[in-house]
């Protein structure tokens, strides 16, 4: 099965509300000798998941969607993925 659609991070977060999750993107930046280091997280009650450095309107890869689904306990099929595409926690 091909990955039919690449949801943006914003679309993914909106869709997670169907599962009772209230998630947001948090940006944390630190100054370092090599410049600013940015960390991006999806956060909600009792959850904090690091993300690659992406914009909220950028399409997510199949791997990122599968990983987020596993971390959040969301069925990967709801995002067009086959259950075998999901990564083990």
For each residue, the residues with C-beta under 8 A, 3 or more apart:
1: 80 81 82
2:
3: 6 62 65 80 81 85
4: 80
5: 80
6: 3 59 60 61 62 65
7: 11 12 15 59 60 65 79
8: 11 12 56 57 58 59 60
9: 12 13 25 42 51 54 55 56 57 58 60
10: 13 14 56 57
11: 7 8 14 15
12: 7 8 9 15 16 60 65 68 79
13: 9 10 16 17 23 24 25 42 56
14: 10 11 17
15: 7 11 12 18 78 79
16: 12 13 19 21 23 72 74
17: 13 14 20 21 22
18: 15
19: 16 72 73 74
20: 17
21: 16 17 44 47 72
22: 17 44 45
23: 13 16 42 43 44 47
24: 13 42 43 44
25: 9 13 40 41 42 43 51 56
26: 40 41 42 43 48
27: 38 39 40
28: 38 39 40 41
29: 36 37 38 39
30: 36 37 39
31: 35 36 37
32: 35 36 37
33:
34: 37
35: 31 32
36: 29 30 31 32
37: 29 30 31 32 34
38: 27 28 29 53
39: 27 28 29 30 50
40: 25 26 27 28 50 51 52 53 54
41: 25 26 28 48 49 50 51
42: 9 13 23 24 25 26 47 48 49 51 68
43: 23 24 25 26 47 48 49
44: 21 22 23 24 47
45: 22
46:
47: 21 23 42 43 44 71 72
48: 26 41 42 43
49: 41 42 43 68 71 72
50: 39 40 41
51: 9 25 40 41 42 54 64
52: 40 64
53: 38 40
54: 9 40 51 58 60
55: 9 58
56: 8 9 10 13 25
57: 8 9 10
58: 8 9 54 55
59: 6 7 8
60: 6 7 8 9 12 54 64 65 68
61: 6 64 65
62: 3 6 65 66 81 85
63: 66 67 87
64: 51 52 60 61 67 68
65: 3 6 7 12 60 61 62 68 69 76 79 81
66: 62 63 69 70 76 81 85 86 87
67: 63 64 70 71 87
68: 12 42 49 60 64 65 71 72 74
69: 65 66 72 73 74 75 76 78 79 81 86
70: 66 67 73 76 86 87 88 89
71: 47 49 67 68 89
72: 16 19 21 47 49 68 69
73: 19 69 70
74: 16 19 68 69 78 79
75: 69 78 83
76: 65 66 69 70 79 81 82 83 85 86
77: 80 81 82 83
78: 15 69 74 75
79: 7 12 15 65 69 74 76
80: 1 3 4 5 77
81: 1 3 62 65 66 69 76 77 85 86
82: 1 76 77 85
83: 75 76 77 86
84:
85: 3 62 66 76 81 82
86: 66 69 70 76 81 83
87: 63 66 67 70
88: 70
89: 70 71
